[in-house]
Amino acid sequence: MASDAGHASTIAFGTSTFTAALLSINGWELSRESIETTTMATTTWKTFLESDLVDPGTLTVTFEMDEASVPPITATAAETITISWGGNTNTWTCSGFITGYSPSASGSEERMTADMTIKLTGEPGI
């Protein structure tokens, strides 16, 4: 599979319809715990089992801040989030909710931006 540029990537929220002019997307930190199985009789090396459950992790996005459009950080339920990578037909969907929102105006001649953290819940559609 060929690598592609991130130009024209988008993010959309299904319930709140919030959209943003993206500057970056980071994350989808899939992980699962390890369960230690070491006993008092184990010698030299610890032993582990893999957890049956996978944590879908978080997404962090940076976008141009629009002071008239605040993300749905007070939403009371997770919503469907769709990411289109590189403006092509490759889209990922997930359910998630915003856990952090941090707008920034660095200086009088700087673009206003915002960082947002999204906690994913359930199995993502990759």
C-alpha positions in Angstrom: 0.0 0.0 0.0 1.3 3.4 -0.9 1.7 6.2 1.6 -0.4 9.3 1.1 -0.3 12.9 2.2 -2.7 14.1 4.9 -4.0 17.0 2.8 -7.8 17.2 2.8 -8.2 15.0 5.9 -11.5 15.7 7.7 -13.3 14.9 11.0 -17.0 15.0 11.5 -19.2 14.4 14.5 -22.5 12.6 13.8 -24.8 14.0 16.5 -23.6 17.5 17.2 -22.5 18.0 13.5 -19.3 19.8 14.8 -16.7 20.1 12.1 -13.3 21.8 12.1 -10.5 22.9 9.7 -7.9 20.3 10.8 -4.2 21.0 11.2 -3.3 17.6 12.6 -4.8 14.3 13.8 -2.9 12.0 16.2 -3.8 8.9 17.9 -6.0 5.9 17.7 -3.8 4.4 20.3 -5.1 0.9 20.4 -3.8 -1.0 23.4 -4.5 -3.9 25.7 -3.3 -4.8 29.1 -1.0 -7.6 30.1 -2.0 -9.7 33.1 0.8 -10.9 35.2 0.7 -14.7 35.9 4.0 -14.9 37.8 3.8 -17.1 41.0 6.1 -17.6 43.9 7.4 -20.7 42.1 8.4 -18.8 38.9 12.1 -18.5 38.5 14.1 -15.9 36.5 11.4 -14.4 34.2 7.9 -13.0 34.9 5.1 -14.5 32.9 2.0 -12.8 31.4 -1.3 -13.4 29.6 -2.8 -11.0 27.2 -6.1 -9.3 28.2 -9.2 -10.2 26.2 -10.2 -6.5 26.0 -8.7 -3.8 23.8 -8.8 -0.1 24.8 -9.5 2.0 21.6 -7.5 4.8 23.2 -7.8 8.5 22.3 -7.5 10.9 19.4 -5.9 14.3 19.6 -6.7 16.8 16.9 -5.5 20.4 16.4 -7.6 22.7 14.3 -8.2 26.3 13.4 -10.2 27.8 16.2 -13.6 29.4 15.4 -14.8 31.2 18.4 -18.4 30.9 17.2 -18.2 27.1 17.0 -17.4 25.4 20.3 -17.0 21.6 20.2 -19.6 19.5 22.1 -17.5 19.0 25.2 -20.7 19.0 27.4 -22.4 16.3 25.3 -24.0 13.7 27.6 -23.5 10.7 25.3 -20.8 9.5 22.9 -21.4 10.1 19.3 -20.2 8.7 16.0 -17.0 10.3 14.7 -15.8 9.9 11.1 -12.3 10.6 9.9 -11.6 10.8 6.2 -7.8 10.4 5.7 -6.1 12.4 2.9 -9.4 13.4 1.2 -9.8 9.9 -0.3 -12.4 7.2 0.3 -10.5 5.7 3.3 -12.7 6.6 6.3 -12.5 5.4 9.9 -15.4 5.6 12.2 -15.7 5.3 16.0 -17.8 6.2 18.9 -16.3 8.8 21.3 -16.7 11.8 23.4 -14.5 14.9 24.0 -12.4 14.9 27.2 -10.4 18.0 26.6 -10.6 21.3 24.7 -7.9 23.9 24.8 -8.1 27.0 22.5 -5.0 29.1 22.0 -4.2 32.6 20.7 -0.4 32.6 20.8 0.1 36.2 19.6 -1.4 39.1 17.7 0.0 37.9 14.4 -0.6 34.1 15.0 -3.4 31.9 13.9 -5.9 30.9 16.7 -5.9 27.2 17.1 -7.4 24.6 19.5 -6.4 21.2 20.7 -9.1 18.6 21.4 -8.8 15.1 23.0 -11.4 12.5 22.2 -11.8 9.3 24.2 -12.9 6.5 22.0 -15.3 3.8 23.2 -16.1 0.5 21.6 -14.6 -1.1 18.5 -13.5 1.4 15.8 -14.4 0.8 12.2 -11.0 0.9 10.5 
